[in-house]
Amino acid sequence: MKIAEISIKRPTIVVVLFTVLTILGYISYRSLSYELLPKFSPSVVSVTTIYPGASPSEVENTVTKKIEDAVSSMENIKKLNATSYESLSSVVITLNSGTDVDLALNDAQRKVNAILSQLPDDVDAPSLNKFSLDDLPVITMSSTSNMDDAAFYDLMDNRIVPAISRVDGVAQVNIIGGREREIQVSVDDNKLQAYGLSLLGIQQVIQSSNLDFPTGSVKTNNRDILVRLAGKYSSVEELRNLVVSDKKGIQVRLGEVADVQDAQKDVEKLARVDRKASIALQVIKQSDANAVEVSKGIHAIISSLQTDYAKNNLKLTIASDSSIYTLESADAVIHDLILAVLLVAFVMLFFLHSLRNAAIVMISIPASLIATFIGIKLLGYTLNLMSLLGLSLVVGILVDDAIVVLENIYRHMEMGKNRVKAAYDATSEIGFTVMSITLVIVVVFFPIAISTGLVSDILRQFCVVVIIATLLSLLTSFTIVPLLSSRFGKLEHLQGKNMFERLILRFEKGLDKFTAWITRILNWSLRHKITVVLGTVALLFASIALLATGYIGSEFFPKSDRGEFIVQIEMPKDASIEQTNLMTSKAENILSKKAEIIRLITTVGQTSDGMGASQSTAYKSEITVHLVERNERADQSDVYAAKIKKELSGQLAGAKITTTPISILGSAERAPIEVIVMGPDLPSVMAYAQVVEGKVKKINGTTGVKLSVESGNPEVKVQVDRDKMASLGLSLQTVGATMQTAFSGNTDSKFRQGEYEYDINIRLDDYSRQSINDVRGLTFMNKDDQRIRLEQFASVTEGSGPSQLERQDKSTKVSVQSQVVGRPSGSVFTDIETQIKDLKRPSGVSYIFGGDQENQSEGFGTLGVALLMSLILVYLIMVALYDNYVHPFVVMFSIPLSVIGALLALALTNNSLSIFTILGMIMLIGLVAKNAIILVDFTNQQKAEGKSTREALILANHARLRPILMTTIAMVIGMLPIALASGAGAEWKNGLAWVIIGGLTSSLFLTLVIVPVIYEAFDKIMGRLGFNEKGDDIEAMMHEPDPIEKEELEHTY
């Protein structure tokens, strides 16, 4: 090959090339940032609309359905989900993969703007956003101080949060807990009646008396002075003395009809860390920022802030930092990488007999890996779990080409050639074969790298990194290996002089015995082809039966043990935040006594479910539990969480306890099991969903089974008689505004002190809004100044309704959701399908699977297409190699042989079929085909030299067993650290490594036997059909004699 010739003749070119690549690779590595997973943006647009005071059913009918109808005409919609909460509408548009989210966002904005006039007047303007994984908090911290509640909240809101927000990469800082200052105007309804005043009248006076007016200016020849009317309240006392009525010369001041206090807002959310009350801060990073760098910046600013506010005894404590898990996971992969390199080096030492020879092969690993960082940098990738895993998995592949080339060089040296001649001839002889086995590995990853979808987004960086590193290893095998062999290559003649040589000789003796054993098996197999083929087919079907019978389960993404889980506590729907807090404190007391638990982060009045983080839900709370390291506890986090749930449920009477695992991203994991029941109306959908819920609860492995829509949310329904209301001189606007101010409060007016503004909250006092009778007795003032009670023109009843309503694709929806413990989610879905497929359904009601099954179906489909494309590409490369359309089929027969070992390894190690294990099987296509290519290629060479088919096969087995063994053992040994890893993020890579180890092991033995058997069988068939007869010599035909030669030939004849 020309490149090998240049490398041998001009070594300086190789030295310069790889010096430049190494320097650039190092510079690229230093500039790369760490992330947990590759950056990808799901194609999701959300429309959020606030409708203050509205019930879920009112929100659904007046807001959600209208927005849903508007956006449903958008292009590329995959599914449309809508949820109506109390006072909040959320419409989530999931788009087809590959859709431009920014264009879709603009399109959705136009369509929503077109129907704004159809929405109720009190509705806030809809907010449109595209979903990003970066919206999840990267850091949660707690803060304490010796200041009073209001002053402490002011400090955090106005000083600390802005300072943290200025850290590079920080997008937003959310405050949870604390009590914000508020001026409360608590109006006494009885006094209003006594003075003949209305609540709306009081509200209007307070607002109209709290204004600043720029009234112009006064001018002289020399001066121009601005005149400003300062009408804002300067103190609470001034507000208390405000005259709200002046009838017949009698002044009524605000303090006479209301209690005016400088207080704090009602408690809506509480936060604690390790049972200590605090204000919690959640830091969200910018989409293009690096989580690790943001974390460093936060840690730096914390020490500075604590020093600046030492007099206030400010303490800021990091409760949760996602970058720690990111760095631990990255360090674990790098540790596996280093260990794999050392193990591969050890294997090379045994096979190549000397440090010199091992070094020639091993130099291709750093040369290829370091240069790979250039590609990672140029493509805008980061050092994440996928790209680093690609680097650690590729170690065994990187030495393959070098092994094959070096082994062939030494074979030529044994023929008596000098090392320079041997290096050139051997590289030229095997160059096309080496290129083919490299391309076979490259093309199996290519279909995933260019496809779209969630799975491709996750795996693309892994695939591209493997492709780059493998191509660079091909370059090193054609440049560095021939160069070093031509200068330093030396045949080692072991004589057993020292312990190392004796050990190598013993190893060689064992290898000779193994070769002889394989040869005997091959000879027997060639004589009993049918028996061998039938036995292999039986093994293949037996391994596939492991899947069919459920010994190997399936799941989308293997469960990851981050050492964290969430305990969610739900009280009866009418529980106050004080009751919820009391129950949560009891739970904290129980959890704090556990030796396995090192930290508790508590939020009361807020959950991670759906829009729970943005809504205050008084009857719900959650505790994020941090556990000790995995090696210090007996159970995995999900199993331990199930035990905690059982214990808490037995001790906390009246509370519903659920535990939720923490996903690899650090957020609450959505229920992996989800059966979505859809239909025309809520009663029929709910009835069928409850039947399904009962079935799901009975299935082994399900826990925390619940319905997404639950009734029992207490509400007071007011039904107005419009005729009576009109006859009494009232309008719906007056009635609605009065009720809203009375029970919810009005905070349109602000109280300014210094540079800060605080809400002035006007509403009825606590005594006047305690029961349904207070609602019935609420009074209104009509235009004739007559007092009218609500019950005079409306029916007021107490009832209950759903806390939220859901729709999917414009149909009513209820989801049956469940967590999974001890079983793969795919196996649980199979059982659910068996249980519910024959259930009688109400008319118009249907069900589909969501959760992991939805992702699994899509992901496995993507990988299935990639698998098929990989097989086709591998076949085409071999057609080019052999210049034959039949011989590649012989190699293709080796690929199913790897499935036997891969599935057996999964079953024995208790791993499931997931996107990573399927990726391992795709990877096996290239690795296994490579061994068969080496075997078939040498057989073809021997046949071309005149050997019989069987003799050529036996010789090929002898000559190529060593490089096949070397490359396979190198890959298997390189996989072992990853397969046996137990650190952060180990669960999802263990299965991938075991698949490769099992597949390579089974294919190693079976390829050496089955491929020759199939080759000879094909050869005989082709012989009978006449395909083995030599055709016209194309080379000879291309050389047509010139006229003079032609005349001489004719003259001779």
C-alpha positions, 0 to 999 in steps of 0.5 A, spaced: 500 500 500 502 506 498 501 509 505 505 504 508 510 505 503 511 512 505 511 511 512 516 506 511 521 510 507 519 517 510 518 516 517 518 524 519 511 524 515 508 519 520 512 523 526 510 530 524 502 527 523 501 524 529 505 529 533 500 534 530 494 530 532 496 529 539 497 536 540 491 538 537 487 532 541 490 535 548 488 542 546 481 539 544 481 535 551 482 541 555 477 545 552 471 540 553 466 540 558 463 535 562 455 533 562 451 527 564 448 526 557 449 529 550 445 535 549 438 534 545 432 538 545 425 534 545 420 537 540 415 539 545 412 546 546 407 547 552 402 553 552 400 555 560 395 559 561 393 562 568 385 563 570 385 565 577 380 562 582 377 557 576 375 550 577 378 544 573 372 543 569 371 551 568 378 551 566 377 545 561 371 548 558 373 556 557 380 555 556 384 548 555 379 546 549 379 553 546 387 553 546 387 545 544 382 547 538 387 552 536 393 549 536 391 542 533 391 544 526 399 545 527 403 541 522 408 535 525 404 534 531 405 527 534 400 527 540 397 533 544 396 533 551 392 537 555 391 538 563 386 543 567 388 544 574 385 549 579 386 556 576 391 553 571 391 550 564 397 546 560 397 544 553 403 540 551 404 539 544 409 533 542 412 534 535 415 529 530 422 527 531 426 532 527 421 538 527 424 545 528 421 547 535 423 554 534 418 554 528 413 550 531 413 555 537 412 561 532 406 557 529 403 556 536 404 563 538 400 565 532 394 560 533 393 562 540 393 569 539 388 568 534 383 566 539 385 570 545 378 574 544 375 568 545 378 567 552 375 569 559 376 576 561 380 574 567 385 570 564 392 572 564 396 572 557 398 564 555 405 563 556 408 559 550 415 555 551 419 550 548 421 544 553 428 543 555 432 538 559 436 544 562 430 547 565 431 542 571 435 544 577 442 543 577 443 545 584 438 545 590 441 549 596 438 551 603 439 558 607 438 560 614 439 566 618 438 570 625 433 575 621 426 575 622 422 572 617 420 578 612 427 581 613 430 574 611 425 573 605 427 580 603 434 579 603 434 572 599 429 575 594 433 582 593 440 581 595 442 573 594 438 571 588 440 577 584 448 575 586 447 568 584 443 569 578 449 573 576 454 567 576 456 565 569 451 560 566 445 561 571 438 562 567 434 562 573 433 562 581 427 559 584 425 561 591 421 555 595 419 557 602 420 563 606 414 568 608 414 574 604 412 581 607 405 583 605 400 589 608 394 585 609 387 589 609 382 584 613 375 587 612 370 586 617 363 584 613 359 586 619 362 593 620 361 594 612 354 592 613 353 597 619 357 603 615 353 601 609 359 600 605 361 595 600 367 591 599 369 593 592 368 600 594 373 599 599 378 596 594 377 602 589 378 607 594 385 604 596 387 603 589 385 610 587 388 613 593 395 610 592 397 613 585 403 618 584 402 623 578 407 627 574 403 633 573 408 637 569 412 643 571 413 650 573 418 655 568 421 661 569 426 664 565 432 661 568 429 654 571 424 649 569 422 645 575 418 638 575 412 638 579 410 631 582 404 629 586 406 624 591 400 620 592 403 613 594 402 611 601 408 612 605 407 608 612 402 603 614 399 608 619 397 612 613 393 607 610 390 605 616 387 612 617 385 613 609 378 615 609 374 610 605 367 614 606 365 621 607 357 621 607 353 627 611 360 629 614 361 623 617 368 620 615 369 613 616 377 611 616 379 604 613 382 602 620 374 602 623 372 597 618 378 593 617 384 590 621 390 593 617 397 590 619 404 589 616 405 582 616 407 576 612 403 572 606 399 566 608 404 560 608 403 556 601 410 552 601 415 550 606 422 548 605 426 544 610 433 541 609 435 535 615 429 538 619 431 545 619 426 550 617 430 554 611 428 558 604 430 553 599 433 556 592 433 552 586 438 554 581 437 552 573 442 553 568 442 556 561 441 551 556 448 552 553 452 552 560 456 547 563 453 544 569 460 543 572 462 550 571 456 553 574 457 548 580 464 551 581 461 558 580 455 557 585 460 554 590 465 560 589 459 565 590 456 562 596 463 563 600 463 570 598 456 571 600 456 568 607 462 573 608 459 579 606 452 577 610 456 574 616 453 579 621 446 576 619 449 569 620 447 567 613 448 560 612 448 557 605 448 550 604 448 545 598 443 540 599 443 537 592 448 538 586 447 534 580 454 536 577 457 531 583 453 525 580 456 527 573 463 527 575 462 521 579 459 517 573 465 520 568 470 518 573 468 511 573 468 511 565 475 514 565 477 509 570 474 503 566 478 506 560 484 506 564 483 499 567 481 496 560 488 499 556 492 496 562 488 489 561 489 489 553 496 491 554 497 485 559 494 480 553 498 483 548 504 481 552 502 474 552 501 473 545 506 477 542 512 475 547 515 481 548 514 488 551 517 491 544 512 487 540 506 489 545 508 496 545 508 497 537 501 494 538 499 498 544 501 505 541 495 505 537 491 506 543 493 513 545 495 515 538 487 514 536 484 516 543 487 522 543 486 524 536 479 523 537 478 529 542 479 533 536 473 530 532 469 531 539 471 538 539 469 540 532 462 536 532 461 540 538 460 534 543 462 534 550 465 529 555 458 525 557 457 518 559 455 516 552 462 519 549 466 517 554 463 510 554 464 510 546 472 511 548 472 506 553 468 500 549 473 502 543 479 500 546 479 493 544 477 495 537 483 500 537 488 494 537 485 489 532 487 492 526 494 493 529 494 486 531 492 483 524 497 487 521 503 486 526 501 478 526 502 478 518 508 482 518 511 477 523 509 471 519 513 474 513 519 475 517 518 468 519 519 466 511 526 469 511 524 476 509 528 482 512 524 486 517 523 492 512 521 488 506 516 484 511 513 490 513 511 492 506 509 486 503 505 484 509 501 491 509 500 491 502 498 483 502 493 484 508 491 492 507 484 491 503 482 486 508 484 490 514 480 496 511 474 492 510 474 489 517 475 496 520 469 499 515 465 493 517 465 496 524 464 503 522 458 502 518 454 498 523 454 505 527 453 509 521 445 508 521 444 510 528 448 516 527 444 519 522 437 517 524 432 521 528 428 520 534 430 520 542 434 513 542 438 516 536 439 523 540 442 519 546 446 514 542 449 519 536 455 521 540 457 514 542 456 512 535 460 517 532 466 517 537 467 510 536 467 511 528 472 516 529 476 512 533 476 506 529 478 510 523 484 513 526 486 506 529 486 504 521 490 510 520 495 508 525 495 500 523 497 503 516 503 508 518 505 507 525 505 499 525 509 498 519 514 504 521 516 501 528 516 494 525 521 496 519 525 499 524 524 495 531 521 489 529 524 482 531 522 475 531 523 472 539 525 466 540 523 463 547 528 459 550 525 459 557 531 463 560 527 466 565 521 466 569 517 470 564 519 466 558 517 460 561 510 463 562 510 465 555 512 458 553 507 454 557 502 459 554 504 457 547 504 450 549 496 451 551 495 455 545 498 449 541 493 444 544 487 449 543 489 450 536 490 442 535 483 441 539 479 446 534 482 443 528 480 436 530 473 439 532 473 442 525 475 436 521 469 432 525 464 438 523 466 438 516 464 430 516 458 432 519 455 438 516 448 437 518 449 435 525 453 441 526 448 446 523 442 443 526 445 443 533 447 450 532 440 452 529 437 449 536 442 453 540 440 459 537 432 458 538 434 456 545 437 462 546 431 466 543 426 462 547 429 466 553 426 472 551 420 469 549 419 465 555 420 472 559 427 469 562 430 476 559 425 482 560 425 488 556 425 495 558 427 502 555 432 505 559 436 500 565 434 503 572 440 507 575 441 507 582 443 515 584 442 513 591 436 518 592 428 517 592 422 521 593 417 520 598 411 523 596 405 524 602 398 526 600 393 528 605 385 528 604 384 534 599 381 538 604 387 538 609 390 545 610 398 546 609 398 546 617 396 539 617 400 536 611 406 539 615 405 536 621 404 529 618 410 531 614 414 532 620 412 525 623 415 522 616 421 526 617 422 524 624 422 516 622 426 517 616 432 521 620 433 515 625 435 510 619 442 509 618 442 509 611 439 516 610 444 522 610 440 527 608 432 529 607 430 535 603 423 537 604 418 541 601 411 542 603 405 544 599 409 543 592 410 536 589 414 534 582 408 531 579 406 535 572 405 542 574 406 541 581 412 545 582 409 551 579 402 550 583 401 550 591 398 544 593 396 544 600 395 537 601 401 534 598 408 534 600 415 531 598 421 529 602 427 527 597 431 522 601 439 521 600 442 515 601 449 512 603 454 510 598 451 503 594 457 499 597 454 501 604 447 499 604 444 492 602 439 494 598 438 498 591 435 505 592 428 503 589 428 496 593 429 501 599 424 506 597 419 500 597 421 498 604 420 505 606 413 506 603 411 500 607 413 502 613 411 509 613 404 507 610 403 503 617 405 509 621 402 515 618 394 514 618 390 518 614 396 519 609 397 516 602 404 515 601 408 514 595 415 513 593 418 515 586 425 513 584 430 519 582 431 518 574 438 519 571 437 526 570 436 528 577 428 529 577 422 525 579 422 519 575 415 519 571 411 512 572 414 507 567 408 504 567 402 508 564 395 505 561 392 511 557 384 510 557 381 515 552 374 516 551 368 521 549 366 523 556 369 522 563 364 517 567 365 512 562 373 513 561 373 513 569 369 507 570 374 503 565 380 506 568 378 504 575 377 496 572 384 497 569 387 500 576 384 494 579 388 489 574 394 493 575 395 492 582 394 485 582 400 484 577 407 482 580 412 488 580 407 494 580 407 499 586 404 505 587 398 504 582 394 510 582 389 514 577 392 521 574 385 524 575 382 523 582 375 526 585 374 528 592 377 535 591 372 539 595 369 545 592 363 550 593 359 551 587 355 557 586 349 557 581 347 564 579 339 565 577 340 571 572 333 573 572 333 574 580 340 577 580 338 582 574 331 584 578 336 585 584 340 590 580 346 586 580 351 584 574 355 578 574 361 582 573 360 585 580 358 579 583 364 575 581 369 581 582 366 581 590 367 574 591 374 574 588 376 579 593 372 577 599 375 570 598 382 570 594 384 577 595 386 583 591 393 585 590 393 590 585 395 595 590 402 596 592 406 599 598 412 602 597 418 602 602 425 604 599 426 601 593 422 595 594 414 594 593 410 589 597 403 587 596 397 590 599 392 584 600 385 586 601 380 581 603 375 579 608 378 577 615 379 570 617 372 570 621 368 572 615 371 566 610 370 560 614 364 556 612 359 555 606 354 559 610 359 565 610 359 564 602 351 564 602 351 570 607 356 574 602 353 581 601 353 586 595 351 593 594 347 594 588 346 601 584 340 603 589 345 602 595 341 596 597 345 590 601 343 584 597 345 577 600 348 572 595 343 566 597 337 571 595 339 570 587 344 564 587 344 556 590 350 555 594 352 547 595 358 543 597 360 538 593 367 535 590 370 535 583 376 532 580 383 536 582 385 536 575 382 534 568 386 531 562 385 530 555 389 527 549 388 528 542 382 532 544 379 526 547 378 525 555 383 521 558 385 518 565 392 514 566 393 508 570 400 509 573 405 505 576 412 504 579 416 498 578 420 494 583 424 488 582 422 487 574 423 490 568 418 494 565 417 491 559 415 484 562 410 488 567 407 491 560 406 484 557 402 481 563 398 488 563 396 486 556 394 479 557 390 481 563 386 487 560 386 485 552 379 481 553 376 486 558 369 489 556 370 496 554 364 502 554 362 504 547 367 509 544 373 507 550 380 505 548 386 504 551 394 505 549 400 504 553 404 510 555 410 511 559 416 506 558 412 502 553 411 508 548 419 510 548 421 502 548 416 501 542 419 507 538 426 506 540 426 499 539 423 500 532 429 505 531 434 500 533 431 495 529 431 499 522 439 500 524 440 493 525 437 491 518 441 497 515 447 495 518 447 488 516 446 490 509 452 495 509 456 489 512 454 485 506 456 490 501 462 491 504 464 484 503 461 484 496 467 489 495 472 485 498 471 478 495 468 481 488 463 476 489 456 476 491 456 469 495 462 469 499 459 474 503 453 470 505 458 465 509 460 471 513 453 473 514 452 466 517 457 468 523 452 474 525 447 470 528 452 465 532 453 471 537 446 472 539 446 465 542 452 468 547 449 475 548 442 472 550 445 467 555 450 472 558 443 477 559 440 471 562 445 469 567 447 476 569 440 478 570 440 484 565 434 486 561 433 487 553 434 495 553 436 500 548 444 499 550 444 492 550 441 492 543 446 497 541 451 492 544 448 487 539 449 492 533 456 492 535 457 485 535 455 485 527 461 488 526 466 485 531 463 478 529 463 479 522 471 481 522 473 474 525 469 471 519 472 476 514 479 474 516 478 467 516 474 467 509 479 472 506 485 467 507 481 461 505 480 464 498 488 466 498 490 459 499 485 456 494 487 461 489 494 458 490 491 451 488 489 448 495 483 444 495 477 447 499 478 443 505 485 444 505 485 451 505 480 451 510 484 447 515 490 452 513 486 458 514 484 455 521 491 454 523 494 461 520 488 466 522 486 462 529 492 467 533 490 474 530 482 472 531 484 469 538 488 476 540 483 481 537 477 477 541 480 476 547 483 483 547 476 486 546 473 481 552 478 483 557 477 490 555 470 489 556 470 486 563 471 493 567 465 495 564 461 489 565 463 489 573 463 496 574 459 498 580 460 506 580 455 511 578 451 510 572 454 503 572 447 499 571 446 502 564 453 500 561 453 493 565 448 490 560 452 493 554 458 490 556 455 483 558 452 482 551 459 484 547 462 479 552 457 473 551 456 474 543 464 474 542 465 468 546 460 464 543 462 467 536 469 465 537 468 458 538 462 457 533 465 462 527 471 457 527 467 451 526 460 454 523 464 458 517 468 453 514 462 448 514 458 453 511 463 455 506 465 448 504 457 447 503 456 453 499 463 451 495 460 445 493 453 448 491 456 453 487 461 448 484 455 444 482 451 450 479 458 452 475 459 458 478 466 456 480 469 455 473 473 461 471 471 466 467 474 470 462 481 474 464 479 481 465 486 483 465 488 480 459 482 482 455 484 489 457 491 489 454 489 488 447 495 487 442 497 493 438 497 493 430 504 491 429 504 485 435 497 483 432 501 482 425 507 479 428 502 474 431 498 472 425 505 471 421 507 467 426 501 462 426 
